[in-house]
């Protein structure tokens, strides 16, 4: 179960990272859409970190 969640979060991280790069190139780094993607990416990165920390406990 945790392995599936980990893979899902990693896939979301990669997709959101690519989306953020595209938005940044098209509309700029400070555009609302780029910033929203960055915040979403942060959320996925935090989830991934929690998964890793829980695995170590």
N, C-alpha and C positions, 0 to 999 in steps of 0.2 A: 504494500500500500504506500509506504513512504517513498519507495523508489519511483512509483508512478507519479506521485505528487512532485517529487524532485525533478523528474524529466519534464513534467508539464510546466513547472515554474521556469526551468531553464529555456524551454521553447518560447514561453512568453517573454522572457528577458531578451532573447535574440530578436524576436519579432518587433518588440517595442523599441529596441536599440536601432534597428534598421529604419523603422518608421520615423523616429526622432531625427535621424541623420537626414532623411529625405526632406522632412519639414524644415529643418535648419537651413538646408541648401536652397530651398524654394522661397521661404518666407522670412528667414532670419532667425537668429538664436534667441531673440527676445520676444518673438511672436507668441501670442497666447497658445496656439496649437503646439508649438515646439516645447514651451514650458510645461504644458499639460502632459505631453509625452515623457518629458524628463521626470515629472513627479510620479507618473505611472511606473516608469522604469525603476525609480527609487523604491517604490512599494514592492515590486517584484524582487528586487535585490535584497530588501529587508526580509521578505518571506524566505528567500533562499538561505540567507544567513541564519535565520531561526531554525530552519530544517537541519542545517549543518551543526548548529550548537546543540540541538536536541539529540542528534545522533551521537554526539560526544558524551552526553550525560548518562 
